């Protein structure tokens, strides 16, 4: 028995020893786990802090880069504004040598801009002989804290919109101009396509590029051209018409029906005179045919070698949408302006315009729609002037009186008895009976030529530094 009890006690002792050893092992594992978790938490916290710092740094850099971009963009926008205001003299760019450029900062553009700085705005002009349309190159560097951005832009500058021309008509073949009998034009007349005049008085020189038919209906009273005629293409004068000036045509000339030319005639083609009267001489690179019922007071010189070097300007195709960008005010939808109107700056209308009344000030109204002048539209004083540019037809109601500069991309219609003073540039002109157009240079002179410059961005590139 004693031996059995001893063995039992021995077994209990061994079991207790093993339990103590197992308890020690569990405590060690727990301590190791706590240490591992603590290290992991510290590591994650450090990584999170580093990541947050990096994110904040990147976000700050991105903000500075955007500000640098906007600052560089402002340099280009300011350059465009300087061109339109006339402060940047384009003649200065003409004098530059190839690849030479001028910096507009700080003389014309301040270096300070918002939170950034315009470091430079360099401008150069392409080597081009075209005086009316050309491209300028602008490079602008914007800086904001540690970020910088360079923008390079190629900008098309169009100076072809010249209201000093008087009456300028494109008159395309598919949509010719129509001048009713008894209409009067007191202005130089530029025609880019075919035109028929019948019983019309034109007090000024005529320049045409196409075909000009003057009073081809004998039963009408005939035309009076108080000026010279110069052009490309056929010229036919008949119906008792009277040209008080010279004729110079790169084409054929036909005189008939008791027509009279007070001056000389020079033609690249043939000249035919039937029952007509020429008070001067006739020169022609071709033949000269004069019937027995005609009279030529001067000499006749057929078979000449006359050179005709006249260059006629192309009709201005203006991007009216470019004016929206720099407009002082913008209106949407139909606008009805009547009564006393005060004009100032550039207004853009995305819609149609109905206008009439007395106006003061100087203003340009660009209409991306049609224009109806419903009553008289006249300046209150001699220093007031209005310019209307329209993408769609412009109509002056019957009997109305208006004074304005008008550019019409579609057509301009002057109703019966209308009197319009100013300047007109249009694709097509419709003049009713007894309507008159009188060129008024004083209205043109109220605007600097730079007001009618159109600017269009051709390309735009950027690069962060």
C-alpha positions as CSV (number, residue, x, y, z in Angstrom):
1,X,0.0,0.0,0.0
2,X,2.7,2.4,0.9
3,X,4.3,1.9,-2.4
4,X,1.1,2.6,-4.2
5,X,0.6,5.9,-2.3
6,X,4.1,7.0,-3.1
7,X,3.6,6.4,-6.7
8,X,0.3,8.3,-6.7
9,X,2.0,11.3,-5.0
10,X,4.8,11.2,-7.5
11,X,2.3,11.3,-10.4
12,X,0.5,14.3,-8.8
13,X,3.8,16.1,-8.4
14,X,4.7,15.6,-12.0
15,X,1.3,16.8,-13.2
16,X,1.6,20.0,-11.1
17,X,5.1,20.7,-12.5
18,X,3.8,20.4,-16.0
19,X,0.9,22.8,-15.3
20,X,3.3,25.4,-14.0
21,X,5.4,25.1,-17.1
22,X,2.4,25.5,-19.4
23,X,1.3,28.7,-17.5
24,X,4.7,30.2,-17.9
25,X,4.6,29.5,-21.7
26,X,1.1,31.2,-22.1
27,X,2.3,34.3,-20.3
28,X,5.3,34.6,-22.7
29,X,3.2,34.2,-25.8
30,X,0.8,36.9,-24.7
31,X,3.6,39.3,-23.9
32,X,5.1,38.7,-27.3
33,X,1.8,39.2,-29.0
34,X,1.3,42.5,-27.2
35,X,4.7,43.7,-28.2
36,X,4.1,42.7,-31.8
37,X,0.7,44.5,-31.9
38,X,2.2,47.6,-30.3
39,X,5.0,47.7,-32.8
40,X,2.6,47.2,-35.7
41,X,0.4,50.1,-34.4
42,X,3.4,52.4,-34.1
43,X,4.5,51.4,-37.6
44,X,1.0,52.0,-39.1
45,X,0.8,55.3,-37.3
46,X,4.1,56.5,-38.7
47,X,3.1,55.3,-42.2
48,X,-0.2,57.1,-41.9
49,X,1.5,60.3,-40.8
50,X,4.0,60.1,-43.6
51,X,1.2,59.4,-46.1
52,X,-0.9,62.3,-44.8
53,X,2.1,64.6,-45.0
54,X,2.8,63.5,-48.5
55,X,-0.9,63.9,-49.5
56,X,-0.9,67.4,-48.0
57,X,2.3,68.2,-49.8
58,X,1.0,66.9,-53.1
59,X,-2.3,68.7,-52.7
60,X,-0.5,72.0,-52.0
61,X,1.8,71.5,-55.0
62,X,-1.2,70.8,-57.2
63,X,-2.9,74.0,-56.0
64,X,0.2,76.0,-56.7
65,X,0.5,74.4,-60.2
66,X,-3.1,75.3,-60.9
67,X,-2.5,78.9,-59.7
68,X,0.6,79.0,-61.9
69,X,-1.5,77.9,-64.9
70,X,-4.1,80.5,-64.2
71,X,-1.4,83.2,-63.8
72,X,0.2,82.2,-67.2
73,X,-3.3,82.2,-68.8
74,X,-3.9,85.7,-67.5
75,X,-0.8,86.8,-69.3
76,X,-2.2,85.6,-72.6
77,X,-5.7,87.1,-71.9
78,X,-4.1,90.4,-71.1
79,X,-2.2,90.3,-74.3
80,X,-5.4,89.8,-76.3
81,X,-7.0,92.7,-74.4
82,X,-4.1,94.9,-75.3
83,X,-4.5,94.1,-79.0
84,X,-8.2,94.9,-78.9
85,X,-7.7,98.2,-77.0
86,X,-4.9,99.3,-79.3
87,X,-2.4,99.6,-76.5
88,X,-0.2,97.0,-78.1
89,X,0.9,98.6,-81.3
90,X,1.0,95.9,-83.9
91,X,3.3,98.1,-86.0
92,X,6.0,97.4,-83.3
93,X,5.8,93.7,-84.1
94,X,6.2,94.4,-87.8
95,X,9.6,96.0,-87.1
96,X,10.9,92.9,-85.3
97,X,13.6,90.7,-86.9
98,X,12.8,87.1,-87.6
99,X,12.6,85.1,-84.3
100,X,12.9,88.3,-82.3
101,X,10.3,89.0,-79.6
102,X,9.3,91.6,-77.1
103,X,8.4,91.2,-73.4
104,X,5.2,93.0,-72.3
105,X,6.1,92.7,-68.6
106,X,6.2,95.1,-66.9
107,X,5.7,98.0,-69.3
108,X,2.2,96.9,-70.5
109,X,1.4,94.0,-68.2
110,X,2.0,94.1,-64.4
111,X,3.9,91.2,-63.0
112,X,1.6,90.9,-59.9
113,X,-1.4,88.7,-60.4
114,X,-3.5,87.3,-57.5
115,X,-1.4,84.9,-55.4
116,X,1.1,84.4,-58.2
117,X,3.4,86.4,-60.5
118,X,3.5,86.8,-64.3
119,X,7.3,86.4,-64.9
120,X,7.2,87.3,-68.6
121,X,4.9,87.5,-71.6
122,X,6.9,87.3,-74.8
123,X,5.3,88.2,-78.1
124,X,6.4,87.7,-81.7
125,X,4.8,87.8,-85.1
126,X,5.1,85.3,-88.0
127,X,7.1,86.4,-91.0
128,X,4.1,87.2,-93.3
129,X,3.4,89.9,-95.8
130,X,-0.3,89.9,-95.2
131,X,-1.3,93.2,-93.6
132,X,-4.9,92.3,-92.8
133,X,-4.6,88.8,-91.2
134,X,-1.6,87.3,-89.5
135,X,-0.5,85.1,-86.6
136,X,1.2,86.2,-83.4
137,X,2.9,83.9,-80.9
138,X,2.7,84.5,-77.2
139,X,4.6,82.7,-74.4
140,X,3.6,83.5,-70.8
141,X,5.3,82.2,-67.7
142,X,3.2,82.1,-64.5
143,X,4.8,81.5,-61.1
144,X,3.2,80.6,-57.7
145,X,5.5,79.8,-54.8
146,X,7.5,76.7,-55.9
147,X,5.5,75.9,-59.0
148,X,5.6,77.5,-62.5
149,X,3.7,77.0,-65.7
150,X,4.5,78.1,-69.3
151,X,1.8,78.6,-71.8
152,X,2.4,79.1,-75.5
153,X,-0.4,80.3,-77.8
154,X,-0.6,81.0,-81.5
155,X,-3.2,83.7,-82.1
156,X,-4.9,84.7,-85.4
157,X,-5.3,88.5,-85.7
158,X,-7.8,89.6,-88.3
159,X,-7.9,93.3,-89.2
160,X,-9.9,93.0,-92.4
161,X,-13.1,94.6,-91.0
162,X,-12.6,98.1,-92.3
163,X,-15.6,100.4,-92.1
164,X,-13.7,103.1,-93.8
165,X,-14.4,101.4,-97.1
166,X,-17.9,102.9,-97.2
167,X,-20.3,100.3,-98.8
168,X,-18.8,96.9,-99.1
169,X,-20.9,94.0,-100.5
170,X,-19.8,90.4,-101.1
171,X,-22.8,89.7,-103.4
172,X,-22.1,86.0,-104.1
173,X,-23.6,84.4,-107.2
174,X,-25.9,82.2,-105.1
175,X,-27.2,85.2,-103.2
176,X,-26.7,88.4,-105.3
177,X,-27.6,91.9,-104.1
178,X,-30.7,93.6,-105.4
179,X,-30.8,97.4,-105.8
180,X,-34.2,98.7,-106.7
181,X,-34.8,101.6,-109.1
182,X,-34.5,105.1,-107.7
183,X,-32.2,104.0,-104.9
184,X,-29.2,106.3,-104.1
185,X,-25.7,105.4,-102.9
186,X,-23.6,108.3,-101.7
187,X,-20.4,106.4,-101.1
188,X,-17.6,104.4,-102.6
189,X,-19.0,101.0,-103.6
190,X,-17.0,97.8,-103.3
191,X,-18.6,94.7,-104.9
192,X,-17.2,91.2,-104.6
193,X,-19.5,89.5,-107.1
194,X,-22.1,90.2,-109.8
195,X,-24.3,93.3,-109.5
196,X,-27.0,94.9,-111.7
197,X,-27.8,98.5,-111.3
198,X,-30.8,100.1,-112.9
199,X,-31.9,103.7,-112.6
200,X,-29.6,104.1,-109.6
201,X,-27.5,107.1,-108.6
202,X,-24.0,106.2,-107.2
203,X,-22.0,109.2,-106.0
204,X,-18.6,107.7,-105.6
205,X,-16.1,105.3,-107.2
206,X,-17.1,101.7,-107.9
207,X,-14.7,98.8,-107.5
208,X,-16.0,95.4,-108.5
209,X,-14.7,91.8,-108.8
210,X,-17.1,89.8,-110.9
211,X,-19.6,91.4,-113.4
212,X,-21.1,94.8,-113.3
213,X,-24.2,95.5,-115.4
214,X,-25.4,99.1,-115.4
215,X,-28.9,100.0,-116.6
216,X,-29.4,97.1,-119.0
217,X,-33.1,98.1,-119.3
218,X,-33.4,100.9,-121.8
219,X,-36.9,101.9,-120.6
220,X,-35.4,103.0,-117.3
221,X,-34.1,106.5,-116.8
222,X,-30.5,105.2,-116.6
223,X,-27.8,105.5,-113.9
224,X,-25.5,108.2,-112.9
225,X,-22.1,107.1,-111.7
226,X,-20.4,110.2,-110.3
227,X,-17.0,108.6,-110.1
228,X,-14.6,106.1,-111.6
229,X,-15.3,102.4,-112.3
230,X,-12.5,99.9,-111.7
231,X,-12.8,96.2,-111.7
232,X,-12.3,92.6,-112.8
233,X,-14.7,91.0,-115.3
234,X,-17.3,92.2,-117.7
235,X,-18.6,95.8,-117.6
236,X,-21.8,96.6,-119.5
237,X,-23.1,100.1,-119.5
238,X,-26.3,101.0,-121.2
239,X,-29.8,102.5,-120.9
240,X,-28.8,106.2,-121.1
241,X,-26.4,105.7,-118.2
242,X,-23.8,108.3,-117.4
243,X,-20.3,107.6,-116.0
244,X,-18.7,110.8,-114.8
245,X,-15.1,109.5,-114.6
246,X,-12.7,106.9,-116.0
247,X,-13.2,103.2,-116.6
248,X,-10.4,100.7,-116.0
249,X,-11.4,97.1,-116.3
250,X,-9.5,93.8,-116.4
251,X,-12.1,92.3,-118.9
252,X,-14.5,93.3,-121.7
253,X,-16.3,96.6,-121.9
254,X,-19.7,97.1,-123.7
255,X,-21.3,100.5,-124.1
256,X,-24.7,100.7,-125.6
257,X,-28.1,102.5,-125.5
258,X,-26.9,106.1,-125.5
259,X,-24.6,105.5,-122.6
260,X,-21.9,108.2,-121.9
261,X,-18.5,108.0,-120.4
262,X,-16.8,111.3,-119.6
263,X,-13.3,109.9,-119.1
264,X,-11.0,107.4,-120.6
265,X,-11.5,103.7,-121.0
266,X,-8.8,101.1,-120.4
267,X,-9.6,97.4,-120.8
268,X,-7.7,94.1,-120.9
269,X,-10.4,92.6,-123.2
270,X,-12.4,93.9,-126.1
271,X,-14.3,97.3,-126.1
272,X,-17.6,97.6,-128.0
273,X,-19.3,100.9,-128.4
274,X,-22.8,100.9,-129.9
275,X,-24.9,104.1,-129.9
276,X,-22.8,105.5,-127.1
277,X,-20.6,108.5,-126.4
278,X,-17.0,108.4,-125.0
279,X,-15.5,111.8,-124.3
280,X,-12.0,110.5,-123.6
281,X,-9.8,108.0,-125.4
282,X,-10.0,104.2,-125.4
283,X,-7.1,101.8,-124.8
284,X,-7.5,98.0,-125.1
285,X,-5.4,94.9,-125.1
286,X,-7.9,93.4,-127.5
287,X,-10.1,94.9,-130.2
288,X,-12.1,98.1,-130.2
289,X,-15.4,98.2,-132.1
290,X,-17.2,101.5,-132.6
291,X,-20.3,101.6,-134.7
292,X,-21.3,104.6,-136.9
293,X,-23.9,105.8,-134.4
294,X,-21.4,106.2,-131.7
295,X,-18.9,109.0,-130.9
296,X,-15.4,108.8,-129.4
297,X,-13.9,112.2,-129.0
298,X,-10.4,110.9,-128.0
299,X,-8.1,108.5,-129.7
300,X,-8.4,104.7,-130.1
301,X,-5.5,102.4,-129.2
302,X,-6.3,98.7,-129.8
303,X,-3.8,95.8,-129.3
304,X,-2.0,97.3,-126.3
305,X,-0.2,95.5,-123.4
306,X,-1.7,97.2,-120.4
307,X,-0.9,95.6,-117.0
308,X,-3.7,95.7,-114.5
309,X,-2.2,95.3,-111.0
310,X,-5.3,96.2,-108.9
311,X,-5.8,94.0,-105.9
312,X,-9.3,93.9,-104.5
313,X,-9.7,93.0,-100.8
314,X,-11.3,89.8,-99.8
315,X,-14.6,90.1,-98.1
316,X,-14.0,89.9,-94.3
317,X,-15.2,86.6,-92.7
318,X,-15.3,87.6,-89.1
319,X,-15.7,85.1,-86.2
320,X,-18.3,86.9,-84.2
321,X,-18.2,84.4,-81.4
322,X,-14.7,85.7,-80.6
323,X,-16.3,88.9,-79.3
324,X,-18.1,87.0,-76.6
325,X,-14.9,86.3,-74.7
326,X,-14.1,90.0,-74.1
327,X,-17.7,91.3,-73.9
328,X,-18.5,93.8,-71.1
329,X,-22.0,92.4,-70.9
330,X,-23.8,89.3,-72.3
331,X,-27.6,88.9,-72.9
332,X,-29.5,85.7,-73.7
333,X,-32.6,85.5,-75.9
334,X,-34.7,88.1,-77.6
335,X,-33.7,91.7,-76.7
336,X,-36.1,94.6,-77.3
337,X,-34.4,98.0,-76.8
338,X,-36.5,101.1,-77.5
339,X,-36.4,104.7,-76.5
340,X,-33.3,106.5,-75.0
341,X,-30.4,104.2,-75.2
342,X,-27.0,104.6,-73.6
343,X,-24.1,102.8,-75.2
344,X,-20.8,101.8,-73.6
345,X,-18.3,99.1,-74.4
346,X,-18.9,95.8,-76.1
347,X,-22.3,94.0,-75.7
348,X,-22.8,90.4,-76.9
349,X,-26.4,89.1,-77.5
350,X,-27.0,85.4,-77.8
351,X,-30.3,85.8,-79.6
352,X,-32.2,88.4,-81.7
353,X,-32.4,92.1,-81.3
354,X,-35.1,94.7,-81.9
355,X,-33.9,98.2,-81.6
356,X,-34.9,101.8,-82.2
357,X,-34.6,105.2,-80.5
358,X,-32.0,107.8,-79.8
359,X,-28.7,106.7,-78.4
360,X,-25.8,108.3,-76.6
361,X,-22.3,107.1,-76.1
362,X,-20.2,104.7,-78.2
363,X,-20.9,101.0,-78.2
364,X,-20.5,97.8,-80.2
365,X,-23.4,95.3,-80.2
366,X,-22.6,91.8,-81.5
367,X,-25.7,89.8,-82.2
368,X,-25.6,86.0,-82.7
369,X,-29.0,86.3,-84.4
370,X,-31.1,88.7,-86.5
371,X,-31.5,92.5,-86.0
372,X,-34.7,94.5,-86.7
373,X,-34.4,98.3,-86.6
374,X,-38.1,99.0,-86.0
375,X,-38.0,102.8,-86.0
376,X,-35.5,105.6,-86.3
377,X,-32.1,104.8,-84.7
378,X,-30.1,108.0,-84.5
379,X,-27.3,109.5,-82.3
380,X,-28.1,112.2,-79.9
381,X,-24.9,114.1,-80.5
382,X,-22.0,114.3,-82.9
383,X,-19.7,112.3,-80.8
384,X,-22.1,109.3,-80.4
385,X,-21.7,106.2,-82.5
386,X,-23.1,102.7,-82.7
387,X,-21.8,99.6,-84.4
388,X,-24.0,96.5,-85.0
389,X,-22.6,93.2,-86.0
390,X,-25.0,90.4,-86.8
391,X,-24.8,86.8,-87.8
392,X,-28.2,86.7,-89.4
393,X,-30.2,89.2,-91.4
394,X,-30.5,92.9,-90.5
395,X,-33.7,94.7,-91.5
396,X,-34.4,98.4,-91.5
397,X,-38.2,98.9,-91.7
398,X,-39.8,101.0,-94.4
399,X,-39.3,104.8,-94.0
400,X,-36.9,104.4,-91.2
401,X,-33.9,106.6,-90.5
402,X,-30.8,105.1,-89.0
403,X,-27.1,106.1,-88.4
404,X,-24.8,103.2,-87.6
405,X,-21.9,101.0,-88.7
406,X,-23.4,97.7,-89.7
407,X,-21.7,94.4,-90.4
408,X,-24.0,91.6,-91.7
409,X,-22.8,88.1,-92.3
410,X,-26.1,87.3,-94.0
411,X,-27.9,90.2,-95.6
412,X,-28.9,93.7,-94.9
413,X,-32.3,94.9,-96.1
414,X,-33.2,98.6,-96.4
415,X,-36.9,99.0,-96.9
416,X,-38.6,101.5,-99.2
417,X,-37.7,105.1,-98.4
418,X,-35.1,104.1,-95.8
419,X,-32.2,106.5,-95.1
420,X,-29.1,104.9,-93.6
421,X,-26.0,106.9,-92.8
422,X,-22.8,105.3,-91.6
423,X,-20.9,102.4,-93.1
424,X,-22.1,98.9,-94.3
425,X,-20.2,95.7,-94.8
426,X,-22.5,92.8,-95.8
427,X,-22.7,89.6,-97.7
428,X,-25.8,90.7,-99.6
429,X,-27.6,94.1,-99.8
430,X,-31.3,94.6,-100.6
431,X,-32.4,98.2,-101.2
432,X,-36.0,99.1,-101.8
433,X,-37.3,101.9,-104.0
434,X,-36.2,105.4,-102.9
435,X,-33.9,103.9,-100.3
436,X,-30.6,105.7,-99.8
437,X,-27.2,104.9,-98.2
438,X,-24.9,107.7,-97.2
439,X,-21.4,107.0,-96.0
440,X,-20.7,109.0,-92.8
441,X,-17.0,109.0,-91.9
442,X,-17.5,110.8,-88.6
443,X,-19.3,107.7,-87.2
444,X,-16.4,105.6,-88.2
445,X,-13.9,107.9,-86.7
446,X,-15.4,107.6,-83.2
447,X,-14.0,104.1,-82.9
448,X,-10.3,103.2,-83.0
449,X,-9.5,100.6,-85.6
450,X,-8.4,98.2,-82.9
451,X,-12.1,97.9,-81.8
452,X,-12.8,95.8,-84.9
453,X,-9.8,93.5,-84.7
454,X,-10.9,89.9,-84.2
455,X,-8.7,87.5,-82.3
456,X,-8.8,83.7,-82.4
457,X,-6.6,81.2,-80.5
458,X,-5.2,78.7,-83.0
459,X,-3.2,76.5,-80.6
460,X,-2.6,76.3,-76.9
461,X,0.2,74.3,-75.2
462,X,1.4,74.2,-71.6
463,X,4.2,72.6,-69.6
464,X,4.8,72.7,-65.9
465,X,8.2,73.3,-64.5
